[in-house]
Amino acid sequence: MSTAARAERAPTRLSARTVARYATGSLGTGGFATLPGLVLAYFLTDNLGVTAILAGAIVTLAKIWDVVIDPVIGAWSDRNLIRTGSRKPFMLIGAFTLPVFFALTFAVPPAFGPVAGVICVLLAFLATATAFSLFQVPYIALPAELTSSYDERTRLLSWRVIVLTVTILLFGGGGPELRRITGDPVTGYLVMGVVAGIVIGAGMLIAARTADDAVAAPASVEHVGIRAQYAAGFAAVRRSLPFRALLGTYLLQALATGTMLAGAQYVATWVMRSESAVTLLFIALVAPAVIATPAWAWLSRRTGKERAFRIASTIFLLASASIVLALWMPGSWIYASVAIAGVAYAGMQTLPMAMLPDVISHDERDSGPGNAGTFTGMWTASETVGFALGTTIVAIVLAITGYVSRTAGDVGTVAQPASAVAGIVLTFSVAPAVLMAVSLATLARYRLRRADIDGADR
């Protein structure tokens, strides 16, 4: 596609093909965000016999590595866009390598022992996280380059979130079922890792083709070292108040949802007394979210993205806080609270992702183009930190409250103390509710409105 043709497409309505390809990327981003967050800590504590605190440390170390490399990948992606006119090569490398490393992460058997098992899982998951970042950072940068329209970005991200919510169900419900299909947890985790890795990679490959539809790249960008690349990322945070407010909000909300995600399998096993109940928890979360996503897009057009985002966040806060009642009366009513949270979760995914391209466009008017990868590198790092620390919070609470780890052969022979069960409930309810309350305070500082985006283009 020529430069003139690309520039001409920027303010127009995106084609259905472009929207569909971009949305398919959620098979990759949603799958990687959901399945490791849901089962990796549980795989370590209840299959390999690793202590809860060490399991949390493994996930955290891998995510810290993400934080280190994401801004660098963002800057490399920006430079590659200038040089070749596309971010696609990075996305393809991630798509082809992630399935292999993802499968290896869950291929470690209990026979290795806790120490060797921890080392193998850590190395494999570090490689998986690197492959994911190579795809994710340029993928998030694309909406700002596909269209300059305020509402078209909402449309693009709305369809992405619809696929994302279905993906959460596919991986959150289907992943644990694949784990059980062989009747042996060791081979079950391997089957899950192989199948899930292939599906994630396929979604990434399809989404990588969207890079061909991006608008023209800026003419040049300065080649700088790694230290300067990090400096550029933090400079973007300092100079852009809208980005700072949105980034802080998204970080806190990623931490809240990451905490619930990491705790879901423990809630299913020890509160609802059924390991397979995690599938129903995800159905309760995702089914309402699929229906609600178009409603959030409609509401954002009527009231503005930031107001709709605030409403979604408040609903999620109330729904998660209500689950604390499970301390006294655990039961199937938890599914109802999760379903309400699912309605809110759809908005919490659609709206900030639609607001990020607006922030990037707003910054370009003062600072010039060529920094989208820098912004999305910081964004991806923030999201990664949130989900990683969510698992860390769960691991710390489990360790403090006396959670008893077990290996695959011990299933059915280990009981948990009441204090550990209480800790599981609190990490699934009170902790995310408090984090959501703080995120509302940071969201209040976001000042961009429709007129700031569409009005400036007239």
C-alpha positions in Angstrom: 0.0 0.0 0.0 1.4 3.4 -1.0 2.0 6.2 1.5 -0.7 8.4 -0.1 -3.2 5.5 0.0 -2.4 4.8 3.7 -2.7 8.5 4.7 -6.0 8.7 2.8 -7.5 5.8 4.9 -6.7 7.2 8.3 -9.8 9.2 8.9 -12.2 6.8 7.1 -14.2 3.9 8.4 -12.1 0.9 9.0 -12.9 -2.1 6.8 -14.6 -5.2 8.4 -11.5 -7.2 7.4 -9.1 -5.0 9.3 -11.4 -5.0 12.4 -11.8 -8.7 12.3 -8.0 -9.4 11.9 -7.2 -7.0 14.7 -9.8 -8.5 17.0 -8.4 -12.0 16.3 -5.2 -10.9 18.1 -7.2 -11.3 21.3 -6.8 -15.0 21.0 -3.2 -14.4 21.6 -3.3 -11.6 24.2 -6.3 -12.9 26.0 -5.0 -16.5 26.1 -1.6 -15.5 27.4 -3.0 -13.2 30.0 -5.7 -15.6 31.2 -4.2 -19.1 31.3 -0.9 -18.6 33.0 -2.5 -16.1 35.4 -5.1 -18.7 36.2 -3.2 -22.0 36.5 0.6 -21.3 36.6 0.8 -20.6 40.4 -1.6 -23.5 41.0 0.5 -25.7 38.7 3.5 -24.9 40.9 1.9 -25.3 44.3 -0.5 -28.2 43.6 1.4 -30.2 41.0 5.1 -29.6 41.5 4.9 -29.2 45.3 6.5 -25.7 45.2 5.7 -23.4 48.2 3.2 -20.6 47.6 5.7 -17.8 48.2 8.2 -19.4 45.7 5.5 -19.9 43.1 4.6 -16.3 43.4 8.2 -15.3 43.0 8.5 -17.3 39.8 5.6 -15.5 38.1 6.8 -12.1 39.4 10.4 -12.6 38.1 9.1 -13.4 34.7 6.9 -10.3 34.7 9.7 -8.1 35.9 11.6 -9.3 32.9 8.7 -8.1 30.8 8.9 -4.7 32.4 12.6 -4.5 31.5 12.2 -5.5 27.8 8.8 -3.9 26.9 10.1 -0.3 26.6 13.1 -1.5 24.5 10.8 -3.5 22.2 8.6 -0.5 21.9 11.5 1.7 20.7 12.8 -1.0 18.4 9.3 -1.4 16.9 9.1 2.4 16.3 12.5 2.3 14.5 11.5 -0.7 12.4 8.3 1.1 11.4 10.4 4.0 10.1 12.9 1.8 8.3 10.5 -0.8 6.8 7.1 0.9 7.1 5.7 -2.0 9.3 5.7 -3.4 12.8 4.9 -6.8 11.4 8.3 -8.6 11.7 8.2 -8.3 15.5 4.7 -9.6 15.7 5.6 -12.6 13.5 8.6 -13.6 15.6 6.4 -13.6 18.7 3.7 -15.6 17.0 6.0 -18.3 15.8 8.1 -18.7 19.0 5.5 -18.4 21.8 3.7 -21.8 21.2 7.0 -23.7 21.7 7.9 -21.9 24.9 4.4 -22.0 26.3 4.2 -25.8 25.9 7.6 -26.2 27.6 6.4 -24.2 30.6 3.8 -26.8 31.5 5.9 -29.8 30.4 7.8 -30.0 33.6 6.9 -33.2 35.6 6.8 -33.5 39.4 9.6 -36.1 39.1 12.0 -33.3 38.6 11.5 -32.2 42.2 10.6 -28.7 43.4 14.0 -27.1 42.9 14.7 -28.3 39.3 11.0 -27.8 38.5 11.1 -24.2 39.5 14.3 -23.5 37.4 12.8 -25.2 34.3 9.5 -23.4 34.6 11.2 -20.1 35.2 13.4 -20.4 32.1 10.6 -21.5 29.9 8.2 -18.8 31.1 10.8 -16.1 30.7 11.2 -17.2 27.0 7.4 -17.2 26.7 7.0 -13.8 28.1 9.7 -12.4 25.7 7.9 -13.9 22.7 4.6 -12.4 23.9 6.1 -8.9 24.3 7.5 -9.0 20.8 3.9 -9.4 19.6 2.0 -7.4 22.2 3.9 -4.1 22.2 3.5 -3.4 18.4 0.0 -4.9 18.5 -1.2 -2.3 21.0 0.5 0.5 19.0 -1.6 -0.3 15.8 -4.9 1.4 16.7 -3.3 4.8 16.8 -1.9 4.1 13.3 -5.0 2.5 11.8 -7.4 5.5 12.2 -7.5 9.0 13.6 -11.2 8.8 14.4 -12.3 8.9 18.1 -15.3 6.6 17.4 -13.6 4.3 15.0 -11.0 3.5 17.6 -13.9 2.6 20.0 -15.4 0.4 17.3 -12.1 -1.3 16.6 -11.4 -2.0 20.3 -15.0 -3.0 21.0 -14.7 -5.9 18.6 -11.3 -6.8 20.0 -12.9 -7.0 23.5 -15.7 -9.2 22.3 -13.1 -11.6 21.0 -11.2 -11.1 24.2 -14.1 -12.0 26.4 -14.8 -15.2 24.4 -11.1 -16.0 24.6 -11.2 -15.7 28.4 -14.0 -18.3 28.4 -12.1 -20.5 25.9 -8.9 -20.5 27.9 -10.3 -20.0 31.4 -12.8 -22.7 31.1 -11.4 -24.9 28.3 -7.8 -24.8 29.6 -8.6 -26.5 32.9 -10.9 -29.0 31.1 -8.0 -29.9 28.8 -5.9 -30.5 31.9 -8.4 -33.0 33.1 -9.0 -34.8 29.8 -6.2 -37.4 30.2 -7.1 -38.2 33.8 -3.4 -37.7 34.7 -2.5 -34.1 35.8 1.1 -34.5 34.5 0.1 -35.3 30.9 -3.0 -33.1 31.3 -0.9 -30.0 31.8 1.3 -30.9 28.8 -1.8 -31.3 26.6 -3.1 -28.0 27.8 0.2 -26.2 27.1 0.5 -27.6 23.6 -3.1 -26.9 22.5 -3.3 -23.5 24.1 0.1 -22.5 22.7 -1.0 -23.4 19.1 -4.3 -21.4 19.5 -2.4 -18.4 20.9 0.1 -18.4 18.1 -2.6 -18.8 15.4 -4.4 -15.7 16.7 -1.2 -13.7 16.7 -0.4 -14.7 13.1 -3.7 -13.5 11.9 -3.5 -10.2 13.8 0.0 -9.6 12.4 -1.5 -9.0 9.0 -3.3 -5.9 10.4 0.0 -4.2 10.4 -0.2 -4.0 6.6 -3.2 -1.6 6.9 -1.5 0.9 9.2 -1.1 4.5 8.0 2.2 6.0 6.8 5.0 6.1 9.3 6.8 9.3 10.3 9.8 10.2 8.1 12.5 9.6 10.6 13.3 8.7 14.2 16.5 9.2 16.2 18.5 6.1 16.9 19.3 6.0 20.6 20.7 3.5 23.1 18.8 1.4 25.6 19.2 3.9 28.4 17.7 6.6 26.2 14.9 4.3 25.3 13.9 3.9 28.9 14.3 7.7 29.4 11.9 8.2 26.4 9.3 6.0 28.0 9.4 7.8 31.4 9.5 11.2 29.6 6.3 10.2 27.8 4.7 9.5 31.2 6.0 12.8 32.7 4.9 15.1 29.8 1.4 13.6 29.2 -1.0 14.0 32.1 -3.7 12.0 30.2 -1.3 9.1 29.7 -0.2 9.3 33.3 -3.8 9.2 34.6 -4.8 6.4 32.3 -1.7 4.4 32.9 -2.1 4.6 36.6 -5.7 3.6 36.4 -5.0 0.6 34.1 -2.1 -0.5 36.3 -4.3 -0.6 39.4 -7.1 -2.4 37.6 -4.7 -4.9 36.1 -3.5 -5.6 39.6 -7.2 -6.0 40.8 -8.2 -8.4 38.0 -4.8 -10.2 38.2 -5.4 -10.9 41.8 -8.9 -12.3 41.1 -7.6 -14.3 38.2 -4.8 -15.9 40.3 -7.2 -16.7 43.1 -10.0 -18.2 40.9 -8.6 -21.7 40.8 -8.0 -21.7 44.6 -11.6 -20.4 45.1 -13.0 -23.2 43.0 -11.0 -25.9 44.8 -11.1 -24.8 48.4 -14.1 -22.5 48.7 -16.6 -24.1 46.2 -15.0 -27.5 46.8 -14.7 -28.4 43.1 -11.6 -28.0 41.0 -13.7 -28.0 37.9 -15.9 -25.1 39.3 -13.3 -22.7 37.8 -14.9 -23.4 34.4 -18.3 -22.2 35.7 -16.7 -19.1 37.2 -15.4 -18.2 33.8 -18.7 -18.8 32.1 -20.3 -16.5 34.7 -17.7 -13.9 33.9 -17.6 -14.0 30.2 -21.1 -14.7 29.0 -22.4 -11.3 30.4 -19.3 -9.6 29.1 -19.9 -10.7 25.5 -23.4 -9.2 25.6 -22.3 -6.1 27.5 -19.4 -5.0 25.2 -21.6 -3.3 22.5 -23.6 -1.6 25.3 -20.4 0.0 26.7 -19.4 1.2 23.2 -22.9 2.7 22.9 -22.6 4.4 26.3 -19.2 5.8 25.5 -20.6 7.5 22.4 -23.4 9.0 24.5 -21.4 10.1 27.5 -17.7 9.9 26.6 -15.3 7.1 27.1 -14.0 8.3 30.4 -17.4 8.6 32.1 -18.4 5.1 30.8 -15.1 3.8 32.1 -15.8 5.2 35.6 -19.2 3.5 35.6 -17.8 0.2 34.7 -15.1 0.5 37.3 -17.6 1.3 40.0 -19.8 -1.7 39.1 -16.8 -4.0 39.2 -15.8 -2.6 42.7 -19.2 -3.4 44.1 -19.5 -6.8 42.6 -16.0 -8.0 43.8 -16.6 -6.5 47.3 -19.8 -8.5 47.7 -17.9 -11.8 47.4 -16.4 -11.3 50.9 -19.7 -12.8 52.1 -18.3 -16.2 51.1 -16.3 -16.0 54.4 -19.6 -16.9 56.2 -21.8 -18.5 53.5 -19.9 -19.9 50.6 -22.1 -21.1 47.8 -23.2 -20.9 44.2 -24.4 -17.3 44.7 -20.8 -16.3 44.0 -21.5 -16.9 40.3 -24.0 -14.0 40.3 -21.5 -11.6 41.7 -18.9 -12.8 39.1 -21.5 -12.3 36.4 -22.1 -8.7 37.4 -18.3 -8.2 37.5 -18.2 -9.6 34.0 -20.6 -6.9 32.7 -18.2 -4.3 34.2 -15.1 -6.1 33.0 -16.2 -5.7 29.3 -16.2 -1.9 29.8 -12.9 -2.0 31.7 -11.3 -3.7 28.7 -12.9 -1.8 25.9 -12.7 1.7 27.1 -9.1 2.2 28.3 -7.8 0.5 25.2 -9.9 2.9 23.1 -8.6 5.8 25.1 -4.9 5.0 24.7 -4.8 5.9 20.9 -6.5 9.2 21.8 -3.7 9.8 24.3 -1.1 9.0 21.7 -2.7 11.3 19.1 -3.0 14.1 21.6 0.7 13.8 22.5 1.8 13.8 18.8 0.4 17.3 18.3 3.0 18.7 20.7 5.8 16.2 20.5 5.5 14.9 16.9 4.8 11.4 15.6 7.0 8.3 16.0 6.4 7.6 19.7 3.5 5.1 19.6 5.7 2.2 20.4 7.2 4.1 23.3 3.7 4.6 24.8 2.6 1.1 24.2 5.8 -0.3 25.6 5.1 1.5 28.8 1.5 0.4 28.7 2.3 -3.2 28.2 4.9 -3.1 31.0 2.3 -1.6 33.3 -0.3 -4.2 32.4 2.4 -6.9 33.0 3.3 -5.5 36.4 -0.3 -5.5 37.4 -1.0 -9.1 36.5 2.3 -10.3 38.0 1.8 -8.5 41.3 -1.7 -9.9 41.4 -0.2 -13.4 41.5 2.3 -12.1 44.1 -0.4 -10.8 46.3 -2.2 -14.2 46.2 1.0 -16.1 46.9 2.0 -13.9 49.9 -1.5 -14.2 51.4 -1.5 -17.9 50.9 2.0 -18.2 52.6 0.9 -16.0 55.5 -2.3 -17.9 56.1 -0.6 -21.3 56.1 -1.5 -22.7 52.7 -0.4 -26.3 52.3 1.3 -27.2 48.9 1.0 -30.6 47.4 2.2 -32.7 44.4 0.0 -34.3 41.8 0.0 -37.6 43.7 -1.3 -35.9 46.9 -4.6 -34.7 45.4 -7.4 -35.6 47.8 -5.1 -36.2 50.8 -4.4 -32.6 51.7 -6.7 -30.3 53.7 -6.3 -26.5 54.1 -6.5 -24.7 57.4 -9.5 -22.3 57.8 -7.1 -19.4 57.8 -5.9 -20.3 54.3 -9.4 -20.6 53.0 -10.2 -17.1 54.5 -7.1 -15.7 52.8 -8.3 -17.1 49.4 -11.7 -15.4 49.8 -10.1 -12.0 50.8 -7.8 -12.0 47.7 -10.8 -12.7 45.5 -13.0 -9.9 47.0 -11.6 -7.3 49.3 -8.2 -6.9 47.7 -9.5 -6.2 44.2 -12.3 -3.9 45.6 -9.7 -1.7 47.4 -7.5 -1.5 44.3 -10.5 -0.5 42.1 -11.4 2.3 44.6 -7.9 3.7 44.3 -8.1 3.4 40.5 -11.1 5.6 40.4 -9.1 8.4 42.1 -6.5 8.2 39.3 -9.1 8.1 36.6 -10.5 11.4 37.9 -7.4 13.1 36.7 -8.0 12.1 33.0 -9.1 15.2 31.2 -9.3 14.3 27.4 -12.7 14.6 25.8 -14.1 14.0 22.4 -13.6 17.6 21.3 -9.9 17.3 22.2 -9.5 14.5 19.7 -11.9 15.0 16.8 -12.1 18.8 17.2 -8.4 19.2 16.6 -8.5 17.3 13.3 -11.0 19.6 11.7 
